[in-house]
Amino acid sequence: MKIVVCVKQVPDTTEIKIDPVTNTLIRNGVPSIVNPFDGYALEAAARIKDKHPDTRIIVLSMGPEQAKNALKECLGIAADKAYLISGRAFGGSDTLATSYILSRAIAAVEAKTGEKFDLIFCGKQAIDGDTAQVGPEIAEHIGLPQVTYAIEAEAEEDRLVIKKEVEAGFEKVAVSYPCLITVTKPSFDPRFPTIKSKMAAKKAEIKRPEHFTEGKQ
């Protein structure tokens, strides 16, 4: 099974400030973290890999060069490979543009590897925007079935069984592959990287999808 997890590096603060000229986040001097909901999405993928060891997990992020740090953190936790989409042309993208760029990057990775993804995991929302729009929009761009607000995901041979939050509590639904799932906070904590995996991740190469390098947007 092949899984892609979309992650975002976000400011580690509740005091979000916007540049009045560029209308983009001011990141200078603000520490950054992996968006917590994306961490839950990575954990959902990792739990599938625990039960199906032949699973491959690719993490994909759109952001500035410093987002490599978030990707390397994901590599240290569970991911096998990481791709960064970065360039001035992408600065200030809204959710529609971001989701479209991510959908095309996923297609570019599939074309480069010659393999289709079975699952796409996204966090429910980013804590610096709280729109919860990017994941569902990616599914629409690609034409995939989607399930939102998942807290557990169990991979079966021809379908994914999901426990999801609903207003009245929880419900279980099944969806066939390929599909996109957005993940909310589960009842358990995500795993941490080991010292060995952190050291290996620091040396890892962060690739760029074909046609998404600087100057080729």
C-alpha positions in Angstrom: 0.0 0.0 0.0 1.2 3.5 -0.8 0.1 6.5 1.3 0.8 10.2 0.9 0.4 12.5 3.9 0.1 16.2 3.3 1.7 18.3 6.0 2.1 21.9 6.8 4.6 23.8 8.9 2.8 26.3 11.1 3.9 29.0 13.6 4.1 27.7 17.1 2.1 30.5 18.5 -1.5 31.8 18.8 -0.3 35.3 17.9 -0.5 35.2 14.2 0.7 38.4 12.4 0.1 39.2 8.8 2.4 41.3 6.6 0.2 44.3 5.5 2.1 44.5 2.2 2.2 40.9 1.1 -0.8 39.6 3.1 1.3 36.6 4.1 2.3 35.3 7.5 5.2 36.9 9.3 7.5 34.0 10.1 10.7 35.8 11.1 11.4 35.1 14.8 8.5 32.8 15.2 9.2 29.1 16.0 7.5 26.6 13.7 6.1 23.1 14.2 4.3 20.4 12.2 0.6 21.3 12.2 -0.8 19.1 15.0 -3.7 17.7 12.9 -1.2 16.7 10.2 0.7 14.9 12.9 -2.4 12.9 13.7 -2.7 12.1 9.9 0.8 10.8 9.9 0.1 8.7 12.9 -3.0 7.2 11.2 -0.7 6.3 8.2 2.0 4.9 10.6 -0.6 2.6 12.3 -1.5 1.2 9.0 2.2 0.6 8.3 2.5 -1.2 11.6 0.0 -3.8 10.5 1.1 -3.8 6.8 4.9 -3.5 6.8 5.1 -3.3 3.0 3.3 0.1 3.2 5.2 3.1 1.9 4.5 6.6 3.3 5.4 9.8 1.4 5.0 13.2 3.1 4.4 16.2 0.9 4.4 19.9 2.0 4.0 23.2 0.3 5.9 26.1 1.9 9.2 28.0 2.3 12.6 26.3 2.5 12.3 26.1 6.2 9.5 23.6 5.8 12.2 21.0 5.2 12.5 20.9 9.0 8.9 19.7 9.3 9.4 17.1 6.6 12.5 15.8 8.3 10.6 15.5 11.5 8.0 13.4 9.7 10.8 11.2 8.2 12.0 10.6 11.7 8.6 9.5 12.9 7.3 7.2 10.1 7.7 8.5 6.6 9.9 6.9 3.9 10.3 9.8 1.6 9.5 13.5 1.5 8.8 16.2 -1.1 8.7 20.0 -0.8 6.9 22.3 -3.1 8.5 25.7 -2.7 8.8 28.9 -4.7 7.9 32.6 -4.7 5.1 32.0 -7.1 3.2 30.0 -4.5 3.4 32.7 -1.8 0.1 33.9 -0.5 -2.0 31.0 -2.0 -5.5 30.7 -0.7 -7.0 27.3 0.1 -8.2 26.7 -3.5 -4.8 27.5 -5.0 -3.0 25.4 -2.3 -5.2 22.4 -2.8 -4.8 22.6 -6.6 -1.0 22.8 -6.3 -0.9 19.9 -3.9 -3.2 17.8 -6.2 -0.8 18.5 -9.1 2.2 17.7 -7.0 0.7 14.4 -6.0 0.1 13.6 -9.7 3.7 14.6 -10.5 5.0 12.2 -7.8 2.8 9.4 -9.2 4.1 10.1 -12.7 7.7 10.1 -11.6 7.4 6.9 -9.6 5.0 5.1 -11.9 2.8 4.2 -9.0 -0.6 5.4 -7.8 -1.3 6.2 -4.2 -4.0 4.1 -2.5 -4.6 6.7 0.3 -4.1 10.4 0.9 -4.2 11.6 4.5 -4.6 15.2 5.5 -5.1 16.9 8.9 -8.6 18.1 9.5 -7.3 21.7 9.4 -4.3 23.9 9.9 -4.1 25.7 13.2 -3.0 29.0 11.5 -6.0 29.1 9.2 -8.7 26.7 10.7 -10.5 26.5 7.3 -10.7 22.7 7.0 -10.9 23.2 3.2 -7.6 22.0 1.7 -8.1 18.3 2.2 -11.6 18.1 0.8 -10.6 20.4 -2.1 -7.7 18.1 -3.0 -10.2 15.2 -3.2 -12.4 17.2 -5.5 -9.4 18.2 -7.8 -8.4 14.6 -8.2 -11.9 13.1 -8.2 -11.5 10.9 -5.1 -14.1 9.8 -2.5 -13.4 11.4 0.8 -14.1 10.9 4.5 -13.6 13.8 7.0 -13.1 13.9 10.8 -11.5 10.5 11.0 -10.1 9.4 14.4 -9.2 5.8 13.4 -8.5 4.1 10.1 -8.2 0.3 9.5 -6.9 -0.9 6.1 -8.6 -4.0 4.6 -7.8 -5.6 1.3 -10.1 -3.5 -0.9 -11.4 -0.8 1.5 -10.5 1.5 4.4 -12.8 1.3 7.5 -12.9 4.6 9.3 -14.2 5.6 12.7 -15.2 9.3 12.4 -16.6 12.0 14.6 -20.2 13.1 14.0 -22.3 15.5 16.0 -24.0 12.7 18.0 -20.8 10.8 18.7 -19.0 8.4 16.3 -19.9 6.3 13.3 -18.0 3.8 11.2 -17.9 4.0 7.4 -16.0 2.1 4.7 -14.6 3.6 1.5 -12.8 1.9 -1.4 -9.3 2.8 -2.6 -8.1 5.3 -3.7 -9.5 7.8 -1.3 -8.7 10.9 0.8 -9.2 11.0 4.5 -8.9 14.1 6.8 -8.0 13.3 10.4 -8.9 15.0 13.7 -7.5 14.5 17.2 -7.7 10.8 18.2 -7.9 9.4 21.7 -4.2 8.4 21.7 -1.0 10.4 21.3 1.1 10.3 18.1 4.4 8.5 18.4 7.8 10.2 18.8 10.9 9.6 16.7 13.7 7.6 18.1 17.2 9.0 18.4 18.3 6.8 15.6 15.5 7.8 13.3 16.1 11.5 14.0 19.7 11.2 13.1 18.9 9.4 9.8 16.2 12.0 9.0 18.6 14.9 9.4 20.7 13.4 6.6 17.8 12.7 4.4 17.3 14.4 1.0 14.1 16.4 0.6 13.1 16.1 -3.0 10.9 18.3 -5.2 8.2 16.9 -7.5 9.0 17.3 -11.2 7.9 20.7 -12.6 7.7 22.1 -9.1 11.2 23.4 -8.8 12.1 27.1 -8.6 11.5 28.8 -11.9 9.2 26.0 -13.3 5.9 26.9 -11.6 
